[in-house]
Amino acid sequence: MPDTKQHVWNPWHGCRKISPGCRNCYVFRIDHQHGRNPEAIGRTASFALPVLRRRDGRYRIPPGERLFTCLSSDFFLEEADAWRDEAWALIRMRSDLRFFLVTKRIDRFTVALPPDWGEGWPHVTVATTVEDQPRADSRLPVFSVLPIRHKVIFCEPLLGPLDLSPHLKGLRPHSVVVGGESGPGARPCHYDHVLAIRDQCLRAGVGFSFRQTGAVFVKDGRTYRLPRPLQGSQARKAAIDTAPAPDTGPL
């Protein structure tokens, strides 16, 4: 991984499940473990994190670093509409940082989009998740026409065979990232499905990264159950990436 430091910025917390990839959501699991309601959506105490300063006036997060945004929610969640203008304003102010947004609600991308967004701010990358074929076929046509400079497709958790070929040529994302599902009740990630997506990316001239195996990994007819610390390292050992892994956030 590059040396640039990574940070997580959760301006709000809480979400609602909207598709099969949400079934084993880690936010819901962690909230339930702590007796919290994961569907109680609210601003967090770290809302202003990007612009917080030290006593000497310097930003707490120095220029050039990365902020993975809304990992405990969805940036385009309906219940966050009232706060998104302010969040966009903070992102605009810190054009010296690199923001990474991942969403399952790409159809809501243009809700309250900043007036100066144009073809996209150069310091913002947007990724949409497509965990199965219905999600790919509904989300990627929307994603393809949106004014975003840096686009990434997340096939995570990968829940079955996935044909991205009809979408890759017109979309031309920076890369496609594939990963299995982690945590209790994880559904299997099949290596054959991972390789098939890699081949589609090679044919389309799109970068590919295998991010993690997931907790239940099926390869050559054998099922492997992997603890969390090994899921990323085993994916890297496969050595099937066709481009450097993009900035996709902590495993």
N, C-alpha and C positions, 0 to 999 in steps of 0.2 A: 504494500500500500504506500502511496505517497506520504511524505513527511508532514504535510499540512495537517494541523490539528483539527479534530472533529468535535462538534458540539451538538447537543440536542436542544431545540427550542420548542416547547409546548405552550403556545399562547392560550390554548384552552384544552380541557380534558373531558373525556366522555364521548360516546359515540352510539350509533345504532347499526345493527347488522343489516346488510342489504343484499348479500349474495353468498354463494356457497363458500367462498374463501374466508368469510367472516366467522364460520362456525366455531373454530377453536381460537378465536382472537386472544392474543396474550394480554391485551388491556383488560378484557372482561375477566380473564383468569386471575390476574393479579389483584384487580379491584375486589373480586369476590373473596380472595384470600384475606384481604384486609377489612372485610365487612363493608365495603363501599358499593354504591350502586353505579355501575359503569355507564348507565344511560342517563345519569344526572350530569348534564353538560354545563360547564361554567368556565369562566376565565380563570387563569391560574395566576399565582403570585409572581411568576416569571414572565408575564406578558411583555414587559419592556426590556427583556434580556438583551436584545441586539444593541440597544443604545445606552445601557448602563455604563457608568464611568467609575474609574478608581479615584482615590483622593487627589492624585496628581493630575487629573483631567483626562488621562488616557482611557480609551474604551477598554472594558474588561475583556472583550473579545477582540484581539488585534486584527488589523486588516489582513486580508488574504486567506482567512480561515473559513471553515465550512459550518453551516448550520443546517442540520436535518430537522425539518419543520413539521410539527403536528404528528409526531409518532404515537401520541396517545389519543388521537382523534382523527379527523379528516379536515383539511384546510377548507374544503368546500361544503362542509356540513351545513344543512339548512339552519339549524339552531345557532350557528355562529355568524349568520349574515350581519347582525348588528355590530360585530366587532371586526369584520374583515377589512373595512376601509382603513381602520387604524393600524391593523397588522400590515397591510400593503404599504402604508406610509412609513412604517419602521423599516420595511425591506427596501423601500426607495432610499431612505436616509443612509442605509449602510450598503451602498453600491460597491464598497470595497470588500465586501464579504461574498461568499458563494452560498446561495440558498438552494436547498433540494427539497421539493415538495412531491409527495407520493399520494395519489388519490384514487378512490374507487368511484368518485363522483365527477368524472371528467365532463359529464353533460352539464354541470353547473359552473364550469370554468368562467364563463363570461358574466356571471352574476357579480355586480359591483366591481368589475375590472377597472383598474385605474385608468383615467382618461389619457395619460401619457404612455400607456403600455406599448402602443404601436404594434410592431411585429414581435414584441417580447423584450424584456429587459435582459441584457447580456449576462447578468450575474445570477439569473434564476434558471434552474433546471426543473422541469416538470415530468413526472413519471406517472403513468396510469397502470393499474394492475389488471391482468387478464388471466385468471386462474383456470379457466376452462374455455371451450369453444364458443358457447353462447356469449360469454363476456367479451371475448375477442371480437366476435362479429357485431356486437352492439356498441362497444366502446371505441374500438380503433377507427371506424369511419368518422366518428366525432373528433377524435384526437387528431386525425390526419389534416383536418382543415383549420385547426385552431392556430392563432398567431403566437407560437412559442418557439423561441430560438433553439433551445436545447431540450430534446425530447428523449425519453427513455421508456421502454416497455418492460414492465415487471411481470414475469410469469411465476408468481410466488404468492401462495403455495401452488405449485404445479399439481393439479388434481387429475390429470389424464392426458391423452394425446392431444396435441394442439397444432393446428395448421395456421401459421401466420402468413403464409405465402401471398394470399390475396391482398394483404395490407402493407407488406413491407416496402414494396417498390414505391408506392405513392407517399407513404409516410416518411420513409428514410429517417428513422430515429438515430440518435447517436449510437445506441446499443440496445440489445435485449439482454435482460438479466433473468436467470432461471434459478429457482431454489425450491426445496421441499418444505414440508410443514414440520414445525417443532412442537414440543409440549405434549401433555397427556392427550391421548386419543388421536394423535397425528395420523393422517392418511398417507398411504405409500406414495413415494416418488420413484418412478421407474426410469432407470438410466436410458433405456431405449427411447423414451419420450424426450429426454434431455438432448440426446444425440440428434434426434430428428429435427428439433428446433435449431440446433447448431448448424445442421446442413442447410436449412432454409435460410439462415442468416448468411452463410457462405455464398449461396447462390445469389442473394440480393445485395451482397457487398455491405452488410451491416455487422457491426461489432457484436460479439457474443461473450457473455460471462456466466460461468456456472458458480453461483454464489455459495450455495450450501446444499447438502444432501437431504436435509430433513432428518427426523428421528427414525423414520422407517424407509429404508432405501433398498430397492429391488434391482439387482444386477445379475445378469446371466442366470436367471432362474432362482437365485438365492436372495433371501430377505435378511437385511442387516439392520440391527437396532443400535443406533448410535447416540451416545450422550451428547449434550449440547456442545461441549468444547471441541468435539471431533468433527462436527458437521461441516464447518467451514474448511478445516484443514484437509479433510478427505476430498472435498470438492476440488480444492486446489491441486491435490495430488493427481487428479485425473488429467490435468494439463490439457484441457480441451478449449480453453479460452482463445478467441481469435483476435482479441484486442485487449489492452490493459483494462482492468476492471474500472468502471466509472465510479464516481463518488456516490455510493449508495447507502452509506450510513453504517453504524456499528452492527455487528452480527448479534 
